[in-house]
Each structure stands twice: as C-alpha cells, then as structure tokens.
Amino acid sequence: MEMDLTSLESVRNFVSQFRTRKLSINILICNAGITACPYSKTVDGFELQFGVNHLAHFLLTTSLLPGLKAGNPSRGVVVSSLANKRGGINWNDINWENN
C-alpha cells in the first residue's frame, strides 16, 4: 500500500485499503517530516511543510485511531524536531503567501 503525504486523498485511500484488508494496528509512528524546502503547495493547496508535517499526519492518526484503540496494547508516536522553536503558525497566512 502506498501513501503520498502531499495528498489528503492519498492518505484517505491508504486508510481505506488498510481497513478493507482488515489489518490490525498496534503502533503508528508518524515520522515523515520536511523542512527548509523551497516554497510549494500540496495537491490540496496547503503550504507543503504544513500540509505534510501536520495535516496529513493528523488525518492519518485520527483515521486510524479507532483501530489503535482496539489494539491491546497500542501506541501512537509523533516524531518531531527542534524546528518548532523557530516560530509558530501565522493563522492569518497559513499558506505563507505573504511571508
């Protein structure tokens, strides 16, 4: 099964395939992360880093959460970096179009 974190539809398709195969899940590690890349947008029109590092992981995690809760024991892990200390989110310019 493939998943492209630059496309929320790809994440949804992955989850659908996962469920169709009736696979169990005991651990989810969200480790994909991009930083300091040239400005571009995801397929869905979000700034690339925000879309991949946050939105795609959120969709994947919340979509698989029922399966994680059913697993015994289970864990969800989101790997991060020190890059978060450089700044926050400008909610008035979420796509960094004016920065």
HUZI-V176329 format. One line per field, one symbol per residue. ss: DSSP state (2 for helix, 1 for strand, 0 for the rest). psi: psi as a letter, one per 30 degrees, with the letter a starting at -180 (. if undefined). burial: b if it has 16 or more other C-alpha atoms within 10 Angstrom, else e. A space follows every 10 residues. Layout:
BEGIN
ss: ???
psi: ???
burial: ???
END
This chain:
BEGIN
ss: 0000000222 2222222222 0000001111 0000000000 1000001222 2222222222 2222222222 0000111100 0222220000 222000000
psi: klkjfgjeee eeeeeeeeee fhklkfkkjj fkkklhlkkl llefgkkeee eefeeeeeee eeefeeeeef kjllkkkjka affffflakj ffifghfg.
burial: eeeebbbbeb bbbbbeeeee eeeebeebeb eeeeeeeeee bbbeebbbbb bbbebbbebb beebbebbee eeeeeeeeee eeeeeeeeee eeeebbeee
END
